[in-house]
Amino acid sequence: MTTAQPRNPLHGLTLEAIVTALVAHYGWQGLGERIALRCFTSDPSVASSLKFLRKTPWAREKVESLYLFMLREQRRQGSPGPSP
């Protein structure tokens, strides 16, 4: 049973899309400074990060939380977001 989640900004996003957006916004170094995980600081790549995050629920929660924070900051600064 699937239900529509129009107010959930994470709904329909893949973990890969979230990590890619964070890297595009903060860069690997900035991401590693905000979330101290080896997959972001030591020879980082999207593939290695996804492998770790899929196995580690607490780390995935931190990444999703940072993504939501990034979206809020972009809205505050008046950056264009997705149109409804």
Backbone hydrogen bonds, N-H to C=O, Kabsch-Sander energy under -0.5 kcal/mol:
donor,donor_aa,acceptor,acceptor_aa,energy
8,N,5,Q,-1.4
11,H,8,N,-1.3
13,L,10,L,-1.9
18,I,14,T,-1.9
19,V,15,L,-2.7
20,T,16,E,-2.5
21,A,17,A,-2.1
22,L,18,I,-2.3
23,V,19,V,-2.5
24,A,20,T,-2.2
25,H,21,A,-2.0
26,Y,22,L,-3.3
27,G,22,L,-0.7
27,G,23,V,-1.4
30,G,26,Y,-0.7
31,L,27,G,-2.3
32,G,28,W,-2.6
33,E,29,Q,-1.8
34,R,30,G,-1.7
35,I,31,L,-2.6
37,L,35,I,-1.9
40,F,37,L,-1.8
41,T,37,L,-1.1
42,S,38,R,-2.8
43,D,41,T,-0.7
45,S,39,C,-0.6
49,S,45,S,-2.1
50,L,46,V,-2.7
51,K,47,A,-2.1
52,F,48,S,-1.9
53,L,49,S,-3.0
54,R,50,L,-2.3
55,K,51,K,-0.7
55,K,52,F,-0.8
56,T,52,F,-1.0
60,R,56,T,-2.1
61,E,57,P,-2.2
62,K,58,W,-1.5
63,V,59,A,-2.1
64,E,60,R,-2.7
65,S,61,E,-2.4
66,L,62,K,-2.3
67,Y,63,V,-2.1
68,L,64,E,-2.2
69,F,65,S,-2.2
70,M,66,L,-2.6
71,L,67,Y,-2.2
72,R,68,L,-2.2
73,E,69,F,-2.6
74,Q,70,M,-2.3
75,R,71,L,-2.1
76,R,72,R,-2.3
77,Q,73,E,-2.0
78,G,75,R,-1.0
79,S,74,Q,-2.5
